[in-house]
Amino acid sequence: MENSYRYFENRECQYYPCHNMEHVNCLFCYCPLNHMEHCPGNPQFIKVNGKRIKDCSGCRFPHEPQNYDVIMQFLMQK
């Protein structure tokens, strides 16, 4: 896949490869939907010291190239 405004793969990153994926969209290395309780990804919610915390460590949604449009739609709604 070619780097563009919709997709960027940084093979020089010290953490690459991550998420055990063949192609990782690094454009959303830090998920812009992290602050949303309800997002299109598959977060888990855990309790830490009595607080409910969103755990996105197993979510690959923002790193899958085909999800760019869905992420942009969510960001425009909020």
MIMAR-900964 format. One record per residue: residue in three letters; chain; x negated, y negated, z of N, C-alpha, C in turn. Coordinates in steps of 0.1 Angstrom, whole numbers, padded with zeros to 4 digits. Atoms other than C-alpha are relative to their C-alpha. Example, Ala and Ser with C-alpha at 12.3 -4.5 7.8 and 13.67 -1.06 7.14 Angstrom:
+------+------+-------+-------+-------+-------+-------+-------+-------+-------+-------+
: code : unit :  n.xx :  n.yy :  n.zz : ca.xx : ca.yy : ca.zz :  c.xx :  c.yy :  c.zz :
+------+------+-------+-------+-------+-------+-------+-------+-------+-------+-------+
:  ala :    A : -0009 :  0012 :  0000 : -0123 :  0045 :  0078 : -0009 : -0012 :  0000 :
:  ser :    A :  0009 :  0011 :  0000 : -0137 :  0011 :  0071 :  0008 : -0011 :  0008 :
+------+------+-------+-------+-------+-------+-------+-------+-------+-------+-------+
//
This chain:
+------+------+-------+-------+-------+-------+-------+-------+-------+-------+-------+
: code : unit :  n.xx :  n.yy :  n.zz : ca.xx : ca.yy : ca.zz :  c.xx :  c.yy :  c.zz :
+------+------+-------+-------+-------+-------+-------+-------+-------+-------+-------+
:  met :    A : -0009 :  0012 :  0000 :  0000 :  0000 :  0000 : -0009 : -0012 :  0000 :
:  glu :    A :  0008 :  0012 :  0001 : -0013 : -0034 : -0009 :  0003 : -0011 :  0010 :
:  asn :    A : -0002 :  0011 : -0010 : -0018 : -0062 :  0017 :  0008 : -0011 : -0007 :
:  ser :    A : -0008 :  0011 :  0005 :  0008 : -0090 :  0012 :  0006 : -0007 :  0012 :
:  tyr :    A : -0007 :  0007 : -0011 :  0030 : -0113 :  0033 :  0009 :  0009 :  0008 :
:  arg :    A : -0009 : -0010 : -0006 :  0052 : -0083 :  0041 : -0007 :  0012 :  0007 :
:  tyr :    A :  0007 : -0012 : -0005 :  0025 : -0058 :  0049 : -0015 : -0004 :  0001 :
:  phe :    A :  0014 :  0002 : -0002 : -0010 : -0060 :  0063 : -0006 :  0012 :  0008 :
:  glu :    A :  0006 : -0012 : -0007 : -0032 : -0030 :  0072 : -0015 : -0004 :  0003 :
:  asn :    A :  0014 :  0004 : -0004 : -0064 : -0039 :  0092 : -0008 :  0013 :  0004 :
:  arg :    A :  0008 : -0012 : -0003 : -0086 : -0008 :  0089 : -0013 : -0003 :  0007 :
:  glu :    A :  0012 :  0004 : -0007 : -0115 : -0028 :  0104 :  0003 : -0002 :  0015 :
:  cys :    A : -0004 :  0003 : -0014 : -0096 : -0032 :  0138 : -0006 :  0011 :  0008 :
:  gln :    A :  0006 : -0010 : -0009 : -0113 : -0014 :  0167 :  0010 :  0010 :  0005 :
:  tyr :    A : -0011 : -0009 : -0005 : -0080 :  0002 :  0176 :  0006 :  0008 : -0011 :
:  tyr :    A : -0005 : -0007 :  0012 : -0073 :  0015 :  0141 : -0006 :  0014 :  0000 :
:  pro :    A : -0014 : -0001 :  0003 : -0058 :  0041 :  0135 :  0008 :  0000 :  0014 :
:  cys :    A : -0009 : -0001 : -0011 : -0030 :  0037 :  0160 :  0014 :  0006 : -0004 :
:  his :    A : -0013 : -0006 :  0002 :  0004 :  0053 :  0163 :  0001 :  0012 : -0008 :
:  asn :    A :  0001 : -0012 :  0008 : -0008 :  0083 :  0144 :  0009 :  0000 : -0013 :
:  met :    A : -0007 :  0002 :  0012 :  0006 :  0070 :  0112 : -0010 : -0001 : -0012 :
:  glu :    A :  0008 :  0001 :  0011 : -0008 :  0072 :  0077 : -0003 : -0014 : -0005 :
:  his :    A :  0001 :  0014 :  0003 : -0001 :  0036 :  0069 :  0007 : -0008 :  0011 :
:  val :    A : -0005 :  0008 : -0011 :  0003 :  0011 :  0097 :  0001 : -0015 : -0004 :
:  asn :    A : -0002 :  0015 :  0003 :  0018 : -0024 :  0092 : -0005 : -0007 :  0012 :
:  cys :    A :  0006 :  0008 : -0011 : -0005 : -0045 :  0114 :  0005 : -0014 :  0001 :
:  leu :    A : -0005 :  0013 : -0001 :  0014 : -0076 :  0106 :  0008 : -0003 :  0013 :
:  phe :    A : -0007 :  0001 : -0013 :  0035 : -0069 :  0137 : -0008 :  0008 :  0010 :
:  cys :    A :  0008 : -0007 : -0010 :  0006 : -0056 :  0158 :  0007 : -0002 :  0014 :
:  tyr :    A : -0008 :  0002 : -0012 :  0024 : -0072 :  0188 :  0014 : -0002 : -0005 :
:  cys :    A : -0014 :  0000 :  0005 :  0061 : -0066 :  0182 :  0007 : -0013 :  0004 :
:  pro :    A : -0007 :  0012 : -0003 :  0081 : -0098 :  0179 :  0014 :  0003 :  0006 :
:  leu :    A : -0013 : -0004 : -0006 :  0112 : -0079 :  0192 : -0002 :  0005 :  0014 :
:  asn :    A :  0003 : -0006 : -0014 :  0095 : -0069 :  0225 :  0009 : -0007 :  0011 :
:  his :    A : -0007 :  0007 : -0011 :  0114 : -0095 :  0245 :  0015 :  0003 : -0001 :
:  met :    A : -0014 : -0003 :  0002 :  0148 : -0082 :  0232 :  0003 :  0013 :  0007 :
:  glu :    A : -0004 : -0013 : -0006 :  0166 : -0056 :  0253 :  0005 :  0009 : -0010 :
:  his :    A : -0006 : -0009 :  0011 :  0185 : -0043 :  0223 : -0007 : -0004 : -0013 :
:  cys :    A :  0007 :  0002 :  0012 :  0163 : -0040 :  0193 :  0002 :  0013 : -0009 :
:  pro :    A : -0002 : -0012 :  0009 :  0163 : -0016 :  0162 : -0010 :  0011 :  0002 :
:  gly :    A :  0010 : -0010 : -0003 :  0133 :  0003 :  0176 :  0005 :  0011 :  0009 :
:  asn :    A : -0004 : -0011 : -0009 :  0133 :  0032 :  0200 : -0007 : -0001 :  0013 :
:  pro :    A :  0007 :  0001 : -0012 :  0121 :  0018 :  0233 :  0006 :  0009 :  0011 :
:  gln :    A : -0005 : -0007 : -0012 :  0124 :  0037 :  0266 :  0000 : -0011 :  0011 :
:  phe :    A : -0001 :  0009 : -0012 :  0133 :  0020 :  0299 : -0004 :  0008 :  0012 :
:  ile :    A :  0005 : -0007 : -0012 :  0114 :  0029 :  0330 :  0002 : -0009 :  0012 :
:  lys :    A : -0001 :  0008 : -0012 :  0116 :  0018 :  0366 : -0014 : -0001 :  0006 :
:  val :    A :  0013 :  0002 : -0007 :  0085 :  0003 :  0382 :  0003 : -0009 :  0012 :
:  asn :    A : -0002 :  0008 : -0013 :  0087 : -0010 :  0418 :  0014 : -0005 :  0000 :
:  gly :    A : -0014 :  0003 :  0000 :  0125 : -0010 :  0414 :  0004 : -0009 : -0011 :
:  lys :    A : -0003 :  0008 :  0012 :  0124 : -0031 :  0382 :  0001 :  0008 : -0012 :
:  arg :    A : -0002 : -0007 :  0013 :  0137 : -0019 :  0349 : -0009 : -0007 : -0011 :
:  ile :    A :  0010 :  0005 :  0009 :  0109 : -0023 :  0323 :  0002 :  0007 : -0014 :
:  lys :    A :  0000 : -0005 :  0014 :  0110 : -0019 :  0285 : -0013 :  0006 : -0003 :
:  asp :    A :  0012 : -0007 :  0004 :  0084 :  0006 :  0274 :  0000 :  0003 : -0015 :
:  cys :    A :  0000 : -0001 :  0014 :  0077 :  0003 :  0237 : -0012 :  0009 : -0005 :
:  ser :    A :  0013 : -0007 :  0004 :  0045 :  0025 :  0237 :  0002 :  0011 : -0010 :
:  gly :    A : -0003 : -0011 :  0010 :  0062 :  0053 :  0217 :  0007 : -0005 : -0012 :
:  cys :    A : -0007 :  0005 :  0011 :  0079 :  0030 :  0192 : -0009 : -0003 : -0011 :
:  arg :    A :  0008 :  0003 :  0012 :  0066 :  0028 :  0157 :  0008 : -0009 : -0010 :
:  phe :    A : -0008 :  0008 :  0009 :  0094 :  0007 :  0142 : -0006 : -0012 : -0007 :
:  pro :    A :  0006 :  0012 :  0007 :  0075 : -0026 :  0136 : -0012 :  0003 : -0008 :
:  his :    A :  0012 : -0004 :  0008 :  0046 : -0007 :  0121 :  0003 :  0008 : -0013 :
:  glu :    A : -0004 : -0007 :  0012 :  0066 :  0011 :  0094 :  0003 : -0010 : -0011 :
:  pro :    A : -0001 :  0010 :  0010 :  0064 : -0009 :  0062 :  0014 : -0003 : -0005 :
:  gln :    A : -0013 :  0002 :  0005 :  0100 : -0005 :  0052 :  0009 : -0008 :  0010 :
:  asn :    A : -0009 :  0007 : -0010 :  0113 : -0023 :  0084 : -0003 : -0015 :  0000 :
:  tyr :    A :  0002 :  0015 :  0000 :  0100 : -0058 :  0075 :  0013 : -0008 :  0000 :
:  asp :    A : -0012 :  0008 :  0001 :  0134 : -0070 :  0064 :  0009 :  0001 :  0012 :
:  val :    A : -0008 : -0002 : -0012 :  0152 : -0056 :  0094 : -0005 : -0009 :  0012 :
:  ile :    A :  0007 :  0009 : -0011 :  0127 : -0074 :  0118 :  0003 : -0014 : -0003 :
:  met :    A : -0003 :  0015 :  0004 :  0131 : -0107 :  0099 :  0014 : -0003 :  0003 :
:  gln :    A : -0014 :  0002 : -0003 :  0169 : -0104 :  0102 :  0002 : -0002 :  0015 :
:  phe :    A : -0001 :  0001 : -0014 :  0167 : -0098 :  0139 : -0005 : -0013 :  0005 :
:  leu :    A :  0006 :  0012 : -0005 :  0144 : -0128 :  0144 :  0008 : -0012 : -0004 :
:  met :    A : -0008 :  0011 :  0004 :  0167 : -0151 :  0124 :  0013 : -0001 :  0008 :
:  gln :    A : -0012 :  0000 : -0008 :  0197 : -0141 :  0146 : -0002 : -0006 :  0014 :
:  lys :    A :  0002 :  0004 : -0014 :  0181 : -0150 :  0179 : -0006 : -0014 :  0001 :
+------+------+-------+-------+-------+-------+-------+-------+-------+-------+-------+
//
